[in-house]
Amino acid sequence: MENLKDSELVRIGLVQSVSSADTGRNLAAAEKQIRLAARQGGQIVCLQELFKTLYFCDTEAHTYFRLAEPIPGPTTARMQALAAELGVVIIASLFEERAPGLYHNTVAVIDANGAYLGKYRKNHIPDDPGFYEKFYFTPGDIGYKVFETQYANIGVLICWDQWYPEAARITALMGADILFYPTSIGWDTAETSDEVNREQFEAWQTIQRSHAIANGVHVVAVNRTGTEAETRFWGGSFVSNPFGTILYQAPHDTPETRVVEINLDLNRNYREIWPFLRDRRIDTYQPILNRFIDT
């Protein structure tokens, strides 16, 4: 596949899936969908958060630590071979075992020639009913990351990170052309109010669209779908341009592999017309480092 980094057109592959308890089956399904995205012209393919497993964080059980693996490790090796074969960048979210008793929610980034470019460890770890991630994951300690791939400079954040403008801002300031958010989020199956469910989804999408606008970058969110335990994952994977316009949105309830072409020249265009970065008053922002500003 040709190298398009010198132009501004990049084709993004989103893989929104239903997961099973069989990790081998999930891995094979992900590989199949990456191949499909590549056949459709995809150049950077993003999988959902923890794509190899069910979302096991709905409960606290020590047995799930056995699902973790080193990064780099066996799954990244398979992804490296696949990336090299297809000429695609792969963003793969995995359960990382750093050492016994020390685990992270981590994304590995594989370049289009099969090179392992590195990893990002999720910084913001939730702890809510159905999302008991603090039991499993140590917060990231390697900072925010931007990866220089064959097709674009990409920043990768993970799920709960998407609610924090600071994470998006820092990653954009580091030079990311696109922010990717592998995600696992959904509705409580006990919630019967369509209004509440709609409000939750729209808040999730709106906060990420705001990151695109504030930073002048494209945003790609890839969520899982299907029902697991008490959560109906709401899918709705999407691509936003740098002014918050939705270029594509996946359905809520079905798997979907889709390739969306974006034009990175729009980053420059919107940043020049709406110069938010120019007008930042960095000399006034010290209070943001406080947990709360007590009076």
C-alpha atoms as one frame of an Amber mdcrd trajectory, in Angstrom:
protein
   0.000   0.000   0.000   1.344   3.435  -0.906   2.675   5.821   1.695   0.281
   8.789   1.845   1.906  10.677   4.698   3.199  13.321   2.272  -0.388  13.988
   1.204  -3.139  14.793   3.662  -5.605  11.993   3.003  -5.664   9.121   5.491
  -8.109   6.227   5.586  -9.151   5.179   9.082 -10.496   1.690   9.842 -12.867
   1.286  12.808 -13.593  -2.210  14.119 -16.631  -2.289  16.424 -17.199  -5.832
  17.686 -19.123  -8.135  19.994 -16.729 -10.047  22.271 -16.971 -13.564  23.661
 -15.348 -15.438  26.557 -13.045 -17.193  24.047  -9.926 -15.039  23.674  -8.657
 -17.075  20.725 -11.941 -16.562  18.909 -11.852 -12.821  19.636  -8.297 -12.520
  18.347  -9.135 -14.424  15.158 -12.225 -12.253  14.631 -10.153  -9.086  15.083
  -7.620 -10.290  12.543 -10.428 -11.042  10.092 -11.869  -7.550  10.494  -8.448
  -5.906  10.148  -8.076  -7.749   6.846 -11.512  -6.521   5.803 -10.579  -2.938
   6.674  -7.355  -3.282   4.694  -9.272  -4.559   1.656 -11.483  -1.487   1.948
  -8.388   0.709   1.806  -7.863   1.258   5.532  -4.422   2.480   6.531  -4.776
   2.955  10.307  -7.035   0.367  11.956  -8.246   0.796  15.528  -9.717  -1.981
  17.652 -11.933  -1.444  20.692 -10.703  -1.405  24.290  -9.647  -4.881  25.576
 -10.667  -6.445  22.274  -9.395  -9.943  23.159 -11.691 -10.421  26.128 -15.084
  -9.748  27.534 -15.220  -6.585  29.606 -14.305  -8.456  32.787 -14.213  -5.288
  34.931 -17.935  -5.608  35.649 -16.883  -7.694  38.665 -13.846  -8.132  40.918
 -12.282 -11.573  40.493  -8.636 -12.539  40.808  -9.012 -15.221  38.126  -9.179
 -12.522  35.441  -5.564 -11.564  36.078  -4.706 -14.713  34.116  -5.958 -12.918
  30.982  -3.098 -10.421  31.135   0.011 -10.682  28.976   3.287  -8.835  28.462
   3.514  -6.003  25.937   5.316  -6.551  23.665   4.331 -10.193  23.763   2.500
 -12.911  21.819  -0.454 -10.804  20.680   1.660  -7.860  19.609   3.885 -10.285
  17.671   0.834 -11.554  15.759  -0.285  -7.998  15.107   3.182  -7.052  13.880
   3.120  -9.845  11.325  -0.373  -8.871  10.204   0.498  -5.172   9.944   3.563
  -5.943   7.836   1.580  -8.273   5.568  -1.224  -5.757   4.981   0.702  -2.479
   5.175  -1.590  -1.068   7.861  -1.063   0.571  11.227  -2.797  -1.365  14.034
  -3.960   0.109  17.347  -4.467  -2.833  19.724  -5.850  -2.454  23.258  -4.692
  -5.204  25.647  -4.572  -6.213  29.319  -0.889  -5.809  30.180   0.971  -7.803
  32.811   3.962  -5.703  33.747   4.894  -7.968  36.670   2.950 -10.334  38.912
   0.463  -8.169  40.779   1.097  -5.149  38.529  -1.263  -4.713  35.581  -2.207
  -1.962  33.164  -4.887  -1.195  30.594  -2.600  -0.604  27.634  -2.616   0.104
  23.911   0.133  -1.175  21.632   0.773   0.672  18.376   2.147  -1.266  15.400
   3.406   0.571  12.316   2.546  -0.402   8.746   5.905  -2.160   8.284   5.290
  -4.324  11.350   7.468  -2.324  13.721   6.334  -2.107  17.334   6.281   1.641
  18.011   5.470   1.484  21.702   2.566   1.620  24.105   0.315   3.947  26.031
  -0.978   3.016  29.489  -4.403   4.304  30.467  -4.030   7.180  32.909  -7.599
   7.706  34.161  -9.000   4.599  35.843 -12.728   4.518  36.731 -14.343   2.773
  39.676 -18.114   2.660  39.303 -20.815  -0.034  39.428 -20.093  -2.305  36.485
 -16.721  -0.636  35.804 -14.442  -1.759  38.643 -11.204  -0.982  36.844  -9.232
   0.155  39.890  -9.266  -3.465  41.078  -7.373  -4.517  37.941  -5.388  -1.613
  36.545  -2.581   0.522  37.898  -2.771   4.072  36.468  -0.357   4.742  33.633
   3.073   6.052  34.572   4.704   6.677  31.202   2.864   9.879  30.348   0.924
  10.718  27.226   2.186   9.446  23.898   2.255  10.374  20.235   3.353   7.774
  17.692   4.889   8.706  14.347   3.357   6.138  12.020   3.799   5.776   8.284
   0.532   7.605   7.622   0.087  10.148  10.418   1.239  11.179  13.869  -1.354
   9.671  16.180  -2.199  10.063  19.838  -3.921   7.204  21.640  -5.972   7.567
  24.816  -8.267   4.937  26.350 -11.970   5.079  27.282 -12.248   6.967  30.617
  -9.422   9.240  29.393 -11.936  10.608  26.881 -13.747  12.642  29.533 -10.654
  14.683  30.425  -9.788  17.704  28.273  -6.326  17.847  29.826  -5.382  14.473
  28.312  -6.580  15.483  24.856  -4.864  18.877  25.081  -1.496  17.480  26.136
  -1.554  14.796  23.454  -2.500  17.336  20.786   0.244  19.702  21.958   2.700
  16.836  21.525   1.888  16.835  17.809  -0.918  14.329  17.302  -2.824  14.706
  14.011  -5.548  12.302  15.204  -6.721  11.293  18.674  -7.865   7.673  18.935
 -10.016   6.423  21.817 -10.431   2.621  22.057 -13.454   2.290  24.332 -15.780
  -0.008  26.282 -18.800   1.936  27.501 -22.510   1.252  27.574 -25.906   1.499
  29.196 -27.086  -0.267  32.330 -29.576  -2.889  31.160 -31.826  -1.913  34.094
 -32.175   1.622  32.718 -35.411   1.789  30.743 -35.518   5.515  30.060 -34.691
   6.300  26.449 -34.097   9.904  27.488 -31.453   8.935  30.058 -29.733   6.570
  27.631 -29.738   9.151  24.871 -28.363  11.819  27.205 -25.489   9.552  28.279
 -24.506   8.698  24.709 -24.730  12.302  23.578 -22.579  13.475  26.493 -19.956
  10.843  25.589 -19.887  11.922  21.976 -20.072  15.651  22.728 -17.065  15.691
  25.066 -14.942  14.005  22.401 -16.186  16.311  19.658 -15.162  19.185  21.929
 -11.616  17.784  22.072 -11.543  17.894  18.274 -12.712  21.524  18.240 -10.505
  22.812  21.046  -7.378  21.218  19.620  -7.978  21.300  15.866  -7.519  17.552
  15.393  -9.542  14.630  14.138 -11.007  12.334  16.798 -11.771   8.623  16.366
 -13.674   6.661  19.041 -14.041   2.883  18.672 -16.475   1.291  21.131 -17.618
  -2.296  21.602 -21.206  -3.429  21.158 -23.308  -6.292  22.496 -24.604  -7.088
  25.990 -22.262  -8.398  28.681 -23.552  -9.003  32.223 -25.550  -5.888  33.155
 -24.150  -3.599  30.446 -25.429  -3.054  26.922 -22.424  -1.557  25.194 -23.704
   1.261  23.050 -21.406   0.981  20.038 -21.779   4.256  18.176 -18.121   4.360
  17.129 -17.483   7.569  15.234 -15.078   9.884  13.455 -15.123  13.653  14.010
 -13.408  16.292  11.934 -11.437  19.107  13.656 -14.548  21.241  14.112 -16.675
  18.537  15.677 -18.609  17.426  12.596 -19.441  13.712  12.665 -18.102  12.148
   9.472 -19.342   8.668  10.351 -21.173   6.986  13.215 -21.627   3.228  13.626
 -24.912   1.672  14.753 -25.511   1.039  18.445 -26.369  -2.637  18.459 -24.454
  -4.396  15.687 -20.798  -5.036  14.829 -19.380  -2.813  12.134 -16.085  -2.501
  10.283 -15.878   0.738   8.362 -13.180   2.767   6.623 -13.511   6.549   6.716
 -11.278   8.885   4.731 -10.129  12.017   6.521  -8.194  15.028   5.269  -5.513
  16.157   7.713  -5.203  19.465   5.884  -8.393  20.404   7.747  -6.351  20.478
  10.969  -4.334  23.392   9.637  -7.379  25.041   8.097  -9.448  25.085  11.292
  -6.494  26.020  13.474  -5.755  29.041  11.310  -9.374  30.223  11.158 -10.076
  29.474  14.835  -6.662  30.062  16.487  -7.414  28.625  19.910  -3.819  27.460
  20.336  -2.490  30.932  19.551  -4.646  32.591  22.186  -4.006  30.211  25.057
  -2.967  32.102  28.209  -0.528  29.564  29.564   0.665  32.094  32.168  -2.783
  31.899  33.849  -3.239  28.133  33.994  -1.287  27.200  37.132  -4.501  26.681
  39.180  -5.412  23.696  36.998  -2.785  21.704  38.896  -4.913  21.858  42.048
  -7.325  19.051  42.858  -9.894  21.698  43.753  -9.602  25.432  44.338 -10.749
  26.003  47.903 -11.852  29.499  48.867
